[in-house]
Amino acid sequence: MVGKGYGWWECPRDPQNEYEVWGINDLIMRKTDIDLMFNVHLLEDYCKADMAGVEFANALGIPIIMPKEYPDLPMSIRFPLEEIMKEFDTDYFMTGIAYMLAYAIYKGYKQIDCYGINMRGADEKYKNARACVEYWIGIAKGRGIKVNMYGKYCDCLKAFDRRLYGFNTFQTQPHVINDRALYVTFGASLDRQVIDLLHKFLSAQKNSKYFNNFRPIPLNDFHDLTFFGNLDEMVVKHGDSTKFVGDIGFYNMLHLDKIINNEHSSRIICLEGDKEKSIADWLTYAGEANLWTNPKCQYWNGDKSSDAAYYFPKYDLPKQEALEKFYHEYYMVARRAEYKYPGYVRFWKADKLDTEEGRKEILAFLGYQEDEMVLEIPDQPLPIPPPIVAQTPMPEEAYF
């Protein structure tokens, strides 16, 4: 079974057809050598990415487990929900992985190997879904089925502190409490000089690789595949050789929900610089381009748009007022996220970088031990960002 979490690519190929490979949802867009696809959602509830994945699998001739068979999808197979609930006397299904496990047990498979099924993430849905997956693993083990969970990120069947309850001096794995094999960090700010400063500071740390605008992702990119594909590229290429991997860019805060639930246990830090300076800087950077006003509203003044318009929400306000509203909402998201995900998101004023104590606090939150910290920021000139060049107007679907 192959999920979409860290390590999905480690599933071995099977040229001898010795086993079956099952994939979940839109994994098909990354991995096509699968024998069975699971997408247990009603067709009418599908988003564009889900629909594209199902149609692609159908065109490839890959069977698709779905709530029912659909005439327009000849490869669709009905998931035997009623039969399985009767067989196991439960309706405990909180994630697609649970359906995969239940189906394998129901069909009598003797061994289940899981890749990229980590059940990590800060959101409550991951915590609840993990319990559900562990329940079905228990059902499998109770029936004598061997279940192997692969991947250094996998949290299933592991105590949160890697210790046995009561046996406090015995650790099941040689890790310090809550240590992670790989640390993924996303930094964000609307002050572009703060972005550069934070990037220089984190890049100076030991055993670290940080990018500055690794792969900007439009706010209105409906396909999560773009985000997760970029994340996989960043982590896979550099995560095996470094302990800390990350990206610094203003757009990261716009994708907070995707980041916080990507099964990488990411940390997000947001630094707020001077408001007036940041707004003036963005207006200078944008030039004639209007990135924040909805072209359909009465306040659109004919300013040229550009490809950068993809990266921002649109407001029914004049250009500067729209930017000011965006500024307010941007940092409001950060403040709310800090309360909602206290172990994963932190918000500071940018002057946190001004003192050694503040820099140490940032690094400690990101998981650095004291002997891994470099508290000095390299003295290098800040790069001058290129101006936005107005191009063709964005298509209508680019706007909210």
C-alpha positions in Angstrom: 0.0 0.0 0.0 1.4 3.4 -1.0 0.2 6.7 0.5 1.3 10.2 -0.3 3.5 10.9 2.8 7.2 11.0 3.0 8.7 7.8 1.6 6.0 6.8 -0.9 8.8 6.6 -3.6 10.5 3.9 -1.6 8.0 1.3 -2.6 10.0 -1.3 -4.7 9.1 -2.1 -8.2 7.8 -5.5 -9.0 9.0 -6.7 -12.4 8.2 -10.4 -11.5 4.6 -9.6 -10.4 5.2 -11.2 -7.0 2.9 -8.8 -5.2 0.3 -6.1 -5.8 0.8 -2.4 -5.5 -2.2 -0.3 -4.2 -2.2 3.5 -4.4 -4.4 6.1 -2.7 -6.3 8.9 -4.5 -4.2 11.2 -6.7 -1.0 9.3 -6.1 -1.6 8.0 -9.6 -0.3 11.4 -10.8 3.1 10.6 -9.4 3.2 6.8 -9.6 1.5 5.0 -12.4 2.9 1.5 -11.8 0.1 0.4 -9.5 -2.3 -2.5 -9.7 -5.2 -1.0 -7.8 -6.3 2.5 -6.9 -8.5 3.6 -4.0 -10.6 6.8 -4.1 -13.5 6.1 -1.8 -15.4 9.4 -2.4 -18.7 10.0 -4.1 -18.1 11.2 -7.6 -20.2 14.3 -7.0 -17.9 15.4 -4.2 -14.8 15.2 -6.3 -12.5 18.2 -6.7 -10.6 18.8 -10.0 -7.5 16.9 -8.8 -9.5 13.9 -7.7 -11.4 13.8 -10.9 -8.3 14.1 -13.0 -6.7 11.3 -11.1 -9.6 8.9 -11.5 -9.9 9.6 -15.2 -6.2 9.1 -15.7 -6.3 5.7 -13.9 -9.3 4.7 -15.9 -7.5 5.6 -19.1 -4.5 3.5 -18.0 -6.8 0.5 -17.3 -6.1 0.5 -13.6 -9.0 -0.8 -11.5 -10.4 1.9 -9.1 -12.1 1.1 -5.8 -14.9 3.6 -5.4 -18.2 3.8 -3.4 -20.0 2.3 -6.4 -19.5 1.5 -10.0 -19.9 4.3 -12.5 -20.9 3.6 -16.1 -18.6 6.4 -17.4 -15.7 4.8 -15.5 -15.5 1.2 -16.6 -12.5 0.5 -14.4 -14.5 1.5 -11.2 -15.2 -1.3 -8.7 -17.7 -1.0 -5.8 -16.2 -1.0 -2.3 -18.1 -3.7 -0.4 -19.0 -1.4 2.5 -22.0 -3.3 3.9 -20.2 -6.6 3.6 -17.1 -5.4 5.4 -19.0 -3.7 8.2 -20.9 -6.9 8.8 -17.7 -9.0 8.6 -15.8 -6.8 11.2 -18.8 -5.5 13.1 -17.6 -1.9 12.9 -18.2 1.2 10.8 -14.9 2.8 12.0 -13.5 4.5 8.8 -11.9 7.9 9.1 -9.4 7.8 6.2 -9.0 6.2 2.8 -6.1 4.2 4.3 -8.5 2.4 6.6 -10.6 1.3 3.6 -7.5 0.0 2.0 -6.5 -2.0 5.1 -10.0 -3.3 5.6 -10.3 -4.4 2.0 -7.0 -6.3 2.1 -8.0 -8.1 5.3 -11.4 -8.9 3.8 -9.8 -10.3 0.7 -7.5 -12.6 2.7 -4.1 -11.1 2.0 -1.3 -12.5 4.2 1.1 -9.6 4.2 0.7 -5.8 4.0 3.7 -3.5 3.4 2.9 0.3 3.8 5.0 3.1 2.3 4.3 6.8 2.7 1.5 6.0 5.2 2.8 8.1 8.1 -0.3 9.6 9.6 1.5 12.7 10.7 0.4 16.3 10.6 -0.8 18.9 13.1 -4.5 18.9 12.3 -7.0 16.9 14.4 -8.0 14.9 11.3 -4.6 13.3 11.2 -4.6 12.5 14.9 -8.0 10.8 14.6 -7.2 9.1 11.3 -4.0 7.7 12.8 -6.0 6.0 15.5 -8.3 4.6 12.9 -5.4 3.2 10.8 -3.8 1.7 13.9 -7.2 0.0 14.7 -7.2 -1.7 11.3 -3.6 -2.7 11.7 -4.6 -4.3 14.9 -7.4 -6.2 13.2 -4.9 -7.4 10.6 -2.4 -8.5 13.2 -5.2 -10.2 15.1 -6.0 -12.3 12.1 -2.4 -13.4 11.7 -1.6 -10.9 8.8 2.0 -9.5 8.8 1.9 -5.7 8.6 5.1 -3.7 7.9 5.2 0.1 8.2 8.1 1.5 6.3 9.6 5.0 6.5 11.5 7.1 9.0 8.5 9.5 9.3 5.9 6.9 10.1 4.2 7.5 13.5 1.8 4.5 13.4 2.2 2.1 16.3 4.7 4.3 18.0 4.5 6.1 21.3 4.8 9.9 21.0 8.0 9.9 23.1 9.3 6.5 21.8 9.2 5.1 25.4 7.3 2.2 27.0 4.8 3.4 29.5 6.1 2.6 33.0 9.5 1.5 31.8 10.8 5.1 31.7 14.4 4.2 31.3 13.8 2.0 28.2 13.4 3.6 24.8 12.1 1.6 21.9 14.2 3.6 19.5 17.6 5.4 20.0 16.0 8.9 19.7 15.7 11.7 22.1 12.1 12.5 23.0 10.2 13.9 20.0 13.3 13.9 17.8 12.6 13.7 14.1 14.8 12.2 11.5 14.3 15.2 9.2 13.2 18.7 10.0 11.2 20.7 7.4 10.8 24.4 7.9 8.8 27.0 6.1 9.6 30.7 6.7 7.3 33.5 5.7 7.1 37.3 5.8 5.7 40.1 3.6 8.9 42.0 4.2 11.2 40.9 1.5 14.4 42.0 3.2 13.3 40.0 6.3 12.9 37.0 3.9 16.5 37.4 2.7 17.8 37.9 6.2 16.0 34.8 7.6 17.3 32.8 4.6 20.9 33.9 5.3 20.5 33.1 9.0 19.1 29.6 8.6 21.4 28.7 5.7 24.3 29.4 8.0 23.2 26.7 10.4 25.0 23.3 10.6 23.7 20.4 8.5 21.1 22.6 6.9 19.8 23.4 3.4 17.3 26.2 2.9 15.9 27.7 -0.3 14.7 31.2 -1.0 11.5 30.9 -3.0 12.1 27.2 -3.9 9.0 26.8 -6.1 6.4 29.6 -5.6 2.9 28.1 -5.7 -0.1 30.2 -6.6 -2.7 30.7 -3.9 -5.4 29.6 -6.3 -3.6 26.5 -7.6 -6.4 24.0 -7.1 -4.1 21.0 -7.5 -2.4 19.9 -4.3 -0.1 17.9 -6.5 1.8 21.0 -7.4 2.5 21.7 -3.8 3.3 18.2 -2.7 5.4 17.6 -5.9 7.6 20.6 -5.0 7.8 19.5 -1.4 8.8 16.0 -2.4 11.5 17.4 -4.7 12.9 19.6 -2.0 12.9 16.9 0.6 14.0 13.9 -1.5 16.9 15.7 -3.1 18.3 17.2 0.0 16.7 15.4 3.0 18.9 12.4 2.9 22.1 14.5 3.2 21.0 17.1 5.6 19.0 17.1 8.8 17.2 20.5 8.3 15.6 21.3 5.0 13.3 24.3 4.3 12.1 27.1 2.1 11.7 30.8 2.9 9.1 32.8 0.9 6.1 35.0 1.5 3.7 32.6 -0.3 4.3 29.9 2.4 1.8 31.5 4.7 -0.8 31.4 2.0 -0.5 27.7 1.9 -0.5 27.1 5.6 -3.2 24.4 5.6 -1.4 22.4 3.0 2.0 22.7 4.8 0.6 21.9 8.3 -1.0 18.6 7.1 1.7 17.4 4.7 2.8 14.5 6.9 6.3 16.0 7.2 5.7 17.5 10.7 6.8 20.8 9.3 7.4 23.9 11.3 6.3 27.3 10.1 7.7 30.6 11.3 6.3 34.0 10.3 8.2 37.3 10.9 6.4 40.6 10.6 8.5 43.6 9.5 7.6 47.3 9.4 4.1 47.7 7.9 4.6 51.0 6.1 7.9 49.9 4.7 6.6 46.5 3.6 3.6 48.1 1.8 5.7 50.8 0.1 8.2 48.1 -1.0 5.5 46.0 -2.5 4.0 48.9 -4.4 7.4 49.8 -5.8 8.0 46.1 -6.7 4.7 45.8 -8.4 5.1 49.0 -10.5 2.2 49.3 -12.9 1.0 45.8 -12.2 -2.1 45.5 -9.9 -1.8 42.2 -8.0 -4.5 42.7 -5.4 -7.6 44.3 -7.0 -10.3 42.2 -8.6 -10.4 43.3 -12.2 -14.2 42.7 -12.2 -14.9 45.3 -9.5 -15.5 49.0 -9.8 -12.1 49.9 -8.4 -10.1 48.3 -11.1 -8.2 51.1 -12.7 -6.7 49.5 -15.7 -3.3 48.8 -14.2 -1.5 46.0 -16.0 -1.7 42.6 -14.5 1.1 40.0 -14.6 1.8 36.4 -13.9 2.5 37.4 -10.3 -1.2 38.0 -9.9 -1.6 34.3 -9.4 0.1 34.5 -6.0 -2.4 36.8 -4.3 -6.1 36.9 -3.3 -8.2 39.6 -4.9 -10.2 42.3 -3.2 -12.9 44.7 -4.3 -10.8 47.7 -3.3 -8.4 50.2 -4.9 -4.8 48.9 -5.3 -3.2 50.3 -2.1 -6.2 49.6 0.1 -6.4 46.0 -1.3 -2.7 45.5 -0.5 -3.2 46.9 3.0 -6.1 44.4 3.5 -4.0 41.6 2.3 -1.2 42.6 4.7 -3.7 42.6 7.6 -5.2 39.2 6.7 -1.7 37.7 6.0 -0.5 38.2 9.6 -3.9 37.5 11.1 -3.6 34.0 9.6 -0.2 33.7 11.3 -1.5 34.8 14.7 -4.5 32.5 14.6 -2.3 29.6 13.4 0.1 30.0 16.3 -2.8 29.5 18.7 -4.3 26.6 16.7 -1.0 24.8 16.1 1.3 25.9 19.0 3.9 23.3 18.4 4.1 23.8 14.7 3.6 27.5 14.0 5.2 30.6 15.6 4.7 34.3 14.9 7.2 36.9 15.8 8.1 40.5 15.0 11.1 40.7 12.8 13.2 42.2 15.5 13.4 38.7 17.0 16.4 38.4 14.6 18.1 41.4 16.1 19.3 39.7 19.3 21.3 36.5 20.0 18.6 35.4 22.4 15.9 35.9 19.8 17.8 34.0 17.2 18.4 31.2 19.6 14.7 31.0 20.4 13.9 30.6 16.7 16.4 27.9 16.2 15.2 26.0 19.3 11.7 26.0 18.0 12.9 24.6 14.7 14.5 21.7 16.5 18.2 22.7 16.6 20.2 21.5 19.6 22.6 24.1 21.1 25.7 22.5 19.6 24.0 22.8 16.1 23.3 26.5 16.4 25.2 29.2 14.6 23.9 32.5 16.2 25.7 35.0 13.9 24.1 36.1 10.7 26.6 36.2 7.8 27.4 39.8 6.7 26.5 39.7 3.1 24.7 42.3 0.9 21.1 41.7 0.3 20.2 40.8 -3.3 18.1 43.4 -5.1 14.9 41.7 -6.4 14.0 42.2 -10.0 10.9 44.3 -10.8 7.7 42.7 -12.0 7.4 42.8 -15.7 3.8 43.3 -16.8 2.7 40.5 -19.1 -0.6 39.2 -20.5 -3.6 39.5 -18.2 -4.4 36.5 -16.2 -7.3 34.2 -17.3 -10.6 34.7 -15.6 -10.2 31.7 -13.3 -7.1 33.3 -11.7 -9.3 35.7 -9.8 -11.6 35.0 -6.8 
